[in-house]
Amino acid sequence: MAAQKGKLLTVKEWKTTPDGKNKWIDHVEVYNEKGQLIKEAEYGDFGRHLTWRSEYTYNDAGQVVMEVVYNERNKVSKVRKFEYNSEGVCTRRLNYNANGMLNSYRQFEYIYE
């Protein structure tokens, strides 16, 4: 996806019936002028209700460092923070609840064969 200088890009996914007569919004992504995903939302109930949405924060190196996930009532449900090694490779994703308590983390291992 090519970014256009100074412009946001919104990508909407629509679900449709097999005959194509009915459609509803299913998923929306918003990218900044650098091509980075900054917002995302998922809809349910035939597009009538927001199921969840996320907002992303990046560091100066262009790596996502935090994702805040909101529930259908627009309240924070979880926060994910990302850690990188000196080569810029994501090594851990820390998962926090809405109160800021660490619930778990995922450790990433990369194996080249």
Summary of the structure (lengths in Angstrom):
residues: 113
radius of gyration: 16.9
end to end distance: 29.7
largest distance: 51.9
contacts: 257
relative contact order: 0.12
helix: 0%
strand: 58%
